[in-house]
Amino acid sequence: MYQKSELKNGIKVVSQGFKDRESVAVGIWVNTGGRHEDERIKGAAHFFEHMAFKGSRKYSCTEIKEKIEGVGGALNAFTAEEQTCFFAKVPKKHFSQTFDILADIVFFPILNKKDLEKERTVILEEIKMYHDLPQFRVVELVDGLLWPDHPLGKNLAGTSESVGNMSVDDLRKFHGRYYVPDNIVVSVCGGIDHQDIKKIVENKLLKVKGAQDNKCVPAQNQQLKPKVAFMRKDIEQMHVALGALGLNTNHQDLYALGLLNIILGGNMSSRLFNEVREKRGLAYAISSGIKALDDTGLVMIRAGVDNTKILGAVEVILKELARIRKNGVSDDELKRAKDYFIGQFQLGLEDTLDHMLWIGETVISRDRVNAPADVVREIREVKSARITRIAREIFDPKRLNLAVVGPLTDSQEKDLRKQMKCFGC
């Protein structure tokens, strides 16, 4: 049974207790990410995430790591488009100290120029690394097609220019603007009581103040024609991504889209895996995935393809999209997709860390947590007609975006443009 409280200053605390677990996972979620940055400070959320671990009011960089890892725990953080999360998993008897450390680095970091200059070099190398990896670069190209001239269409880590010019003052202003109580959720899962958690959080953070400021540029969800982006790179394999605008986090069809994704390319039983890899051997890796954001979303198909088979692979992918739009899905496919979704969901909830991430993400993005039984019920109620409707809406020929990174020839580029133009004809 989930329990949720709100402190007097606006910080939300959500927990799931498991008396029989020896571990506790805790996350401090901040309702800000890559889409809350303008071009000048692009990458600030990610940069601050790095800097938080360099030291805080109470703990040095070394102490932060040793006091958690030294008791058998693990800590980490991630930055996404709309949230940043700092988290740890430890034996339950060390929860209080672990939360004190996490809260201290999140709210009371020591941001100095010396550490910033060292971390700037690290992040610039990270940006170069992802630009050199075609499987990541192709995703960036699709994002740019979906959300042109918008923060969502740009690299979360920023650019060489924005990171190169980032100052301590920039990070302090970013932190002061967004790391405020109304933007914070503390999520905890494991062998600890909710009231004990609340008391520990209150003792540390009740005096934190600040008004909410979480405005960002709305996403544009209209597209009138298919788009393509090609990047020629002398590598041994073509990397393909086909993306379309999806559904937002609160959309009533989001679970149904999750089932459509499983049927299309979510596992080794999926249509794309069978048709592209198993039957024709056109790709080593092929999959699909979805992302849901506050006011928009994404459905993406990705594949690594033999350089000489790029046209055949894209042709088969487009044919599968056309087939699912026209004929929908079978009862057997839908049943297997539901069982897979529910099974994966239930297995994930067995781990305190995965469970903590789930409840934290749902509260920070939707301000609620559905009971697992309610999620299972909603999945079971999805009908095949609903899947077909969503497929026709999402994979409308005008909404498709193709990106390819690899040693493309002029002829291949021309034929790929033609394939995209002719889809749905």
C-alpha positions as CSV (number, residue, x, y, z in Angstrom):
1,M,0.0,0.0,0.0
2,Y,1.5,3.3,-1.1
3,Q,1.6,6.1,1.4
4,K,2.0,9.8,0.4
5,S,2.5,12.9,2.5
6,E,3.3,16.5,1.8
7,L,5.5,18.6,4.1
8,K,4.5,22.1,5.1
9,N,7.0,23.6,2.6
10,G,5.6,21.5,-0.3
11,I,8.0,18.6,-0.6
12,K,6.2,15.4,-1.4
13,V,7.1,12.0,0.2
14,V,5.9,8.7,-1.2
15,S,6.8,5.3,0.0
16,Q,6.1,1.6,-0.3
17,G,7.0,-0.5,2.7
18,F,8.2,-4.1,2.6
19,K,8.8,-5.3,6.2
20,D,10.6,-8.5,4.9
21,R,13.2,-6.6,2.8
22,E,16.6,-5.8,4.1
23,S,17.2,-3.1,1.6
24,V,15.9,0.4,1.2
25,A,16.0,2.4,-2.1
26,V,15.6,6.2,-1.9
27,G,15.4,8.8,-4.7
28,I,15.2,12.6,-4.6
29,W,13.4,13.7,-7.7
30,V,13.6,17.2,-9.1
31,N,10.9,18.3,-11.6
32,T,13.4,19.8,-14.0
33,G,15.5,18.5,-16.9
34,G,16.8,19.2,-20.4
35,R,13.7,20.9,-21.6
36,H,13.9,23.7,-19.0
37,E,17.1,25.1,-20.4
38,D,17.5,27.8,-23.1
39,E,20.2,27.5,-25.7
40,R,22.8,29.5,-23.8
41,I,22.8,27.1,-20.8
42,K,21.8,23.9,-22.7
43,G,23.1,21.0,-20.6
44,A,22.8,22.8,-17.2
45,A,20.6,20.2,-15.6
46,H,23.1,17.4,-16.6
47,F,26.1,19.6,-15.6
48,F,24.6,20.2,-12.1
49,E,24.0,16.5,-11.7
50,H,27.7,15.9,-12.2
51,M,28.7,18.7,-9.9
52,A,26.5,17.7,-7.0
53,F,28.7,14.7,-6.3
54,K,31.8,16.9,-6.0
55,G,31.0,17.9,-2.4
56,S,28.4,19.5,-0.2
57,R,28.0,21.5,3.0
58,K,28.6,18.5,5.2
59,Y,30.3,15.9,2.9
60,S,33.4,15.9,0.8
61,C,33.5,14.1,-2.6
62,T,35.3,11.2,-1.0
63,E,32.9,10.9,1.9
64,I,29.8,10.9,-0.4
65,K,31.0,7.8,-2.1
66,E,32.7,6.0,0.9
67,K,29.8,6.5,3.4
68,I,27.4,4.8,1.0
69,E,29.5,2.3,-0.8
70,G,31.3,1.5,2.4
71,V,28.2,-0.1,3.9
72,G,27.5,-2.1,0.7
73,G,25.2,0.4,-0.9
74,A,25.2,2.0,-4.4
75,L,24.4,5.6,-5.5
76,N,23.8,7.3,-8.8
77,A,21.8,9.9,-10.6
78,F,20.3,10.6,-14.0
79,T,19.0,13.6,-16.0
80,A,16.1,13.3,-18.3
81,E,14.0,15.7,-20.4
82,E,11.7,16.6,-17.5
83,Q,13.3,15.2,-14.3
84,T,16.6,14.8,-12.5
85,C,16.9,12.0,-9.9
86,F,19.6,11.3,-7.3
87,F,19.2,7.8,-5.8
88,A,20.8,5.1,-3.6
89,K,20.1,1.6,-2.4
90,V,21.5,0.5,0.9
91,P,20.8,-1.9,3.8
92,K,17.8,-0.5,5.7
93,K,19.7,0.3,8.9
94,H,21.8,2.9,6.9
95,F,18.8,4.8,5.5
96,S,19.0,7.8,7.7
97,Q,22.7,8.5,6.9
98,T,22.2,7.8,3.2
99,F,19.2,10.2,2.9
100,D,21.3,12.9,4.8
101,I,24.0,12.5,2.2
102,L,21.7,12.6,-0.8
103,A,19.7,15.6,0.5
104,D,22.9,17.4,1.3
105,I,24.4,17.1,-2.2
106,V,21.0,18.0,-3.8
107,F,20.2,21.0,-1.7
108,F,23.5,22.2,-0.3
109,P,26.2,21.5,-2.9
110,I,29.5,23.3,-2.9
111,L,29.9,24.6,-6.5
112,N,33.3,26.0,-7.1
113,K,35.3,26.9,-10.2
114,K,38.0,24.3,-9.7
115,D,35.6,21.4,-9.7
116,L,33.6,23.0,-12.6
117,E,36.6,23.1,-14.8
118,K,37.5,19.5,-14.2
119,E,33.9,18.3,-14.8
120,R,33.6,20.5,-17.9
121,T,36.3,18.5,-19.5
122,V,34.6,15.2,-18.5
123,I,31.3,16.3,-20.0
124,L,32.8,17.6,-23.2
125,E,34.4,14.2,-23.7
126,E,31.0,12.6,-22.9
127,I,29.4,14.7,-25.7
128,K,32.1,13.7,-28.1
129,M,31.7,10.0,-27.2
130,Y,27.9,10.1,-27.9
131,H,28.5,11.9,-31.2
132,D,31.0,9.2,-32.2
133,L,28.5,6.4,-31.4
134,P,26.1,6.1,-34.4
135,Q,23.4,4.3,-32.4
136,F,23.1,7.4,-30.2
137,R,23.7,10.0,-32.9
138,V,20.8,8.6,-35.0
139,V,18.4,9.1,-32.1
140,E,19.5,12.7,-31.8
141,L,18.7,13.2,-35.5
142,V,15.2,11.9,-35.0
143,D,14.7,14.1,-31.9
144,G,15.7,17.0,-34.0
145,L,13.2,16.1,-36.7
146,L,10.4,15.7,-34.2
147,W,11.1,18.8,-32.2
148,P,13.0,21.3,-34.4
149,D,14.3,24.4,-32.7
150,H,13.1,23.2,-29.3
151,P,15.0,22.0,-26.2
152,L,13.5,18.5,-26.7
153,G,15.2,18.2,-30.1
154,K,18.7,18.9,-28.6
155,N,21.3,16.8,-26.7
156,L,20.6,16.6,-23.0
157,A,24.3,17.0,-22.3
158,G,24.3,20.3,-24.2
159,T,26.7,21.4,-26.9
160,S,30.5,22.0,-26.9
161,E,29.7,25.7,-26.9
162,S,27.1,25.8,-24.1
163,V,29.1,23.5,-21.8
164,G,32.3,25.3,-22.7
165,N,30.8,28.6,-21.5
166,M,28.9,27.3,-18.5
167,S,29.9,29.1,-15.3
168,V,29.5,28.5,-11.6
169,D,27.0,31.4,-11.5
170,D,24.9,29.8,-14.3
171,L,24.7,26.5,-12.2
172,R,23.9,28.4,-9.0
173,K,21.1,30.3,-10.7
174,F,19.7,27.1,-12.3
175,H,19.8,25.3,-8.9
176,G,18.2,28.2,-7.1
177,R,15.4,28.5,-9.7
178,Y,14.4,24.8,-9.9
179,Y,15.6,23.0,-6.8
180,V,12.7,24.3,-4.7
181,P,10.2,22.3,-2.5
182,D,7.3,22.4,-4.9
183,N,9.5,20.7,-7.5
184,I,10.7,17.9,-5.2
185,V,9.5,14.3,-4.6
186,V,11.2,11.9,-2.2
187,S,10.4,8.3,-3.0
188,V,11.4,5.4,-0.8
189,C,10.8,1.6,-1.1
190,G,11.9,-1.1,1.3
191,G,11.9,-2.2,4.9
192,I,11.1,1.1,6.6
193,D,7.9,2.8,7.9
194,H,6.4,5.8,6.1
195,Q,6.2,7.9,9.3
196,D,9.8,7.3,10.0
197,I,10.7,8.4,6.5
198,K,8.6,11.5,6.8
199,K,10.3,12.5,10.1
200,I,13.8,12.0,8.6
201,V,12.9,14.1,5.6
202,E,11.3,16.8,7.7
203,N,14.4,17.0,10.0
204,K,16.6,17.6,7.0
205,L,14.5,19.6,4.5
206,L,11.6,21.3,6.2
207,K,13.5,24.6,6.3
208,V,14.2,24.6,2.6
209,K,12.3,27.4,0.9
210,G,11.7,28.7,-2.6
211,A,8.8,29.4,-5.0
212,Q,7.9,27.0,-7.8
213,D,9.2,27.9,-11.3
214,N,8.8,25.1,-13.7
215,K,7.8,26.8,-17.0
216,C,9.1,25.5,-20.3
217,V,8.5,25.9,-24.0
218,P,5.4,23.8,-25.0
219,A,6.1,21.0,-27.5
220,Q,4.7,21.3,-31.0
221,N,2.7,18.2,-31.8
222,Q,1.8,18.9,-35.4
223,Q,3.6,17.5,-38.5
224,L,2.4,17.9,-42.0
225,K,4.8,15.7,-44.0
226,P,7.4,13.0,-43.4
227,K,11.0,14.1,-42.7
228,V,14.4,12.5,-43.2
229,A,17.9,13.2,-41.9
230,F,21.0,11.5,-43.1
231,M,24.5,11.6,-41.7
232,R,27.3,10.0,-43.7
233,K,29.8,8.2,-41.6
234,D,32.4,5.6,-42.7
235,I,31.4,2.7,-40.4
236,E,30.7,-1.0,-40.9
237,Q,26.9,-0.8,-40.2
238,M,24.0,1.5,-41.0
239,H,22.1,2.7,-38.0
240,V,18.4,3.4,-38.6
241,A,15.8,5.2,-36.4
242,L,12.2,5.7,-37.4
243,G,10.3,8.0,-35.1
244,A,6.8,9.4,-34.7
245,L,5.1,11.7,-32.2
246,G,3.5,9.6,-29.4
247,L,1.4,10.2,-26.3
248,N,1.8,12.3,-23.2
249,T,2.1,10.9,-19.7
250,N,-1.5,11.4,-18.8
251,H,-3.0,10.2,-22.0
252,Q,-5.8,7.6,-21.5
253,D,-4.3,5.4,-24.3
254,L,-0.8,5.3,-22.9
255,Y,-1.1,1.6,-21.7
256,A,-2.6,0.6,-25.0
257,L,0.3,2.2,-26.8
258,G,2.6,0.2,-24.6
259,L,0.9,-3.0,-25.8
260,L,1.2,-1.8,-29.4
261,N,4.9,-1.2,-28.8
262,I,5.4,-4.8,-27.4
263,I,3.6,-6.3,-30.4
264,L,5.6,-4.2,-32.9
265,G,9.1,-4.4,-31.6
266,G,9.2,-4.7,-27.8
267,N,10.8,-8.2,-27.5
268,M,12.1,-11.2,-29.5
269,S,8.5,-12.3,-30.2
270,S,7.6,-9.1,-31.8
271,R,6.7,-8.6,-35.5
272,L,9.7,-6.5,-36.4
273,F,12.2,-8.9,-34.7
274,N,10.6,-11.8,-36.6
275,E,10.2,-10.2,-40.0
276,V,13.5,-8.1,-40.1
277,R,15.9,-10.4,-38.3
278,E,14.6,-13.9,-38.0
279,K,13.0,-14.4,-41.4
280,R,15.2,-12.1,-43.6
281,G,18.4,-11.6,-41.7
282,L,18.4,-7.9,-42.5
283,A,19.5,-6.6,-39.1
284,Y,21.4,-7.9,-36.0
285,A,19.5,-5.6,-33.6
286,I,16.0,-4.2,-34.1
287,S,13.6,-2.9,-31.5
288,S,11.0,-0.3,-30.7
289,G,10.3,1.8,-27.7
290,I,8.1,4.6,-26.4
291,K,8.7,7.8,-24.3
292,A,6.0,9.8,-22.6
293,L,6.4,13.4,-21.6
294,D,4.2,16.1,-20.0
295,D,2.7,17.4,-23.3
296,T,4.1,15.1,-26.0
297,G,5.7,11.7,-26.6
298,L,7.7,9.5,-28.9
299,V,7.5,6.1,-30.6
300,M,10.8,5.0,-32.1
301,I,12.0,2.0,-34.0
302,R,15.8,1.4,-34.1
303,A,17.9,-1.0,-36.0
304,G,21.5,-1.8,-36.9
305,V,21.6,-2.9,-40.6
306,D,24.1,-4.3,-43.0
307,N,25.3,-1.5,-45.3
308,T,24.0,-3.2,-48.4
309,K,20.6,-4.1,-46.9
310,I,19.4,-0.7,-45.7
311,L,16.7,-0.3,-48.4
312,G,15.3,-3.8,-47.8
313,A,15.3,-3.3,-44.0
314,V,13.4,0.1,-44.2
315,E,11.0,-1.4,-46.7
316,V,10.1,-4.3,-44.4
317,I,9.7,-1.9,-41.4
318,L,7.4,0.3,-43.4
319,K,5.4,-2.7,-44.6
320,E,4.9,-3.8,-41.0
321,L,3.7,-0.4,-40.0
322,A,1.3,-0.4,-43.0
323,R,0.1,-3.9,-42.1
324,I,-0.6,-3.1,-38.4
325,R,-2.5,0.1,-39.5
326,K,-4.6,-1.8,-41.9
327,N,-5.3,-5.1,-40.2
328,G,-4.7,-4.4,-36.5
329,V,-3.5,-7.2,-34.2
330,S,-4.7,-10.7,-33.6
331,D,-6.3,-11.9,-30.3
332,D,-3.3,-14.1,-29.7
333,E,-0.8,-11.3,-30.2
334,L,-2.7,-9.1,-27.8
335,K,-3.0,-11.7,-25.1
336,R,0.8,-12.4,-25.3
337,A,1.5,-8.7,-25.2
338,K,-0.7,-8.2,-22.1
339,D,0.9,-11.2,-20.3
340,Y,4.4,-9.9,-21.2
341,F,3.6,-6.3,-20.0
342,I,2.1,-7.5,-16.8
343,G,4.9,-10.0,-16.1
344,Q,7.6,-7.5,-16.7
345,F,5.7,-4.9,-14.6
346,Q,5.3,-7.3,-11.7
347,L,8.9,-8.6,-11.8
348,G,10.2,-5.0,-11.7
349,L,8.2,-4.3,-8.6
350,E,10.0,-7.1,-6.7
351,D,13.2,-5.0,-6.6
352,T,13.2,-2.1,-4.2
353,L,15.2,0.1,-6.5
354,D,13.0,-0.5,-9.6
355,H,9.9,-0.1,-7.4
356,M,11.2,3.2,-5.9
357,L,11.9,4.5,-9.4
358,W,8.4,3.6,-10.6
359,I,6.6,5.3,-7.7
360,G,8.9,8.4,-7.8
361,E,8.5,8.9,-11.6
362,T,4.7,8.6,-11.5
363,V,4.4,11.1,-8.6
364,I,6.8,13.6,-10.1
365,S,5.1,13.4,-13.5
366,R,1.5,12.6,-12.7
367,D,1.2,13.4,-9.0
368,R,-0.3,10.0,-8.3
369,V,0.5,6.3,-8.0
370,N,-1.8,3.7,-9.4
371,A,-2.0,0.5,-7.3
372,P,-0.4,-2.4,-9.2
373,A,-3.8,-4.1,-9.3
374,D,-5.3,-1.1,-11.1
375,V,-2.5,-1.1,-13.7
376,V,-3.1,-4.8,-14.4
377,R,-6.8,-4.2,-14.7
378,E,-6.3,-1.4,-17.2
379,I,-4.0,-3.6,-19.3
380,R,-6.5,-6.4,-19.3
381,E,-9.3,-4.1,-20.5
382,V,-7.5,-3.0,-23.7
383,K,-9.3,-4.2,-26.8
384,S,-7.7,-4.9,-30.2
385,A,-9.8,-2.1,-31.8
386,R,-8.1,0.4,-29.6
387,I,-4.7,-0.8,-30.6
388,T,-5.7,-0.5,-34.3
389,R,-7.0,3.1,-33.8
390,I,-3.7,4.1,-32.0
391,A,-1.6,2.5,-34.7
392,R,-3.5,4.5,-37.4
393,E,-3.0,7.7,-35.5
394,I,0.6,7.3,-34.6
395,F,1.9,5.8,-37.8
396,D,0.1,8.3,-40.1
397,P,2.4,8.7,-43.1
398,K,2.7,12.5,-42.5
399,R,4.0,11.9,-39.0
400,L,7.0,9.6,-39.8
401,N,10.6,10.7,-39.4
402,L,13.5,8.6,-40.7
403,A,17.2,9.1,-39.7
404,V,20.1,7.0,-40.9
405,V,23.8,7.2,-39.9
406,G,26.3,5.3,-42.0
407,P,28.2,5.2,-45.4
408,L,25.2,6.1,-47.5
409,T,25.4,6.6,-51.2
410,D,23.6,9.2,-53.2
411,S,21.4,6.4,-54.7
412,Q,20.5,5.0,-51.3
413,E,19.6,8.4,-50.0
414,K,17.4,9.0,-53.0
415,D,15.6,5.7,-52.6
416,L,15.1,6.1,-48.9
417,R,13.4,9.5,-49.5
418,K,11.2,7.8,-52.1
419,Q,10.3,5.0,-49.7
420,M,9.2,7.6,-47.0
421,K,7.3,9.6,-49.6
422,C,5.5,6.6,-50.9
423,F,4.5,5.1,-47.5
424,G,0.8,5.0,-47.3
425,C,0.3,5.6,-51.1
